[in-house]
Amino acid sequence: MFEYILVACAGLLAGMMNAAAGGGTFVSVPALIAAGVPSVAANMTSTVALFPGAFASAYALRRDVRDFGDAPLRLLLGFSLAGGALGALLLINTSSRAFDALIPWLLLLGSVAFAFGREIGGWLRRRISLGRPALLSVQFLLGVYGGYFGGAVGLMMLAAWTIFGARDLPAMNASRVLVVGATNATAVVFFIAIGTIHWPLAIIMLLAGVAGGYAGALISRRIPVQRLRVGISILNFTITAVFFWKTYFT
């Protein structure tokens, strides 16, 4: 019973975080691991559980989806789908022991991207100028990361698109939700096919995540975005520090 309550609370919080600013993976995966799910299966289960909320958000933002930069959205989707498939295959072929060692570093990468992605993107944009081939290469790599782990991948995409000259924020945000959802869809197909999803926990987290997503959308209208980002960043770095401690110092 404790595991079910833990996963339900994590799903609720993850849904709220994803609706408000992103970063739900930082809560959902650790909660599943704490509930006794091996790390690789926990990551797969989290991806499946949080997937419906992503497409619900994409549907809600569908009117803002359009091309916004040097590469048409269909190209970004294509490269993201291919990257997501490769990332899912890499995860499937990663042992739990190896993934346990990687998790702190993946969490750290995602935490830094979430907290400082826009600033890093702006800093790079002022110093480099790249064309469509580089954008599509970066998009493919982000798709691989999204299919493999995915923490803060949406913010990484926004930062990358900004580097390549995108300025239409409503279109970028709507496209981010759609592209991340499509990347996760590819991974979900692979994860369900190999049958390693812990379905009882996945269903509990899915239902809680939907409720959290609805609540998060309402809350985000009342709390300034910057405050949300600071609060979520503090939580992300705290969870990352805990995993580093458990992995390397205990």
Beta strands, then each sheet from edge to edge (+ up, - down):
end
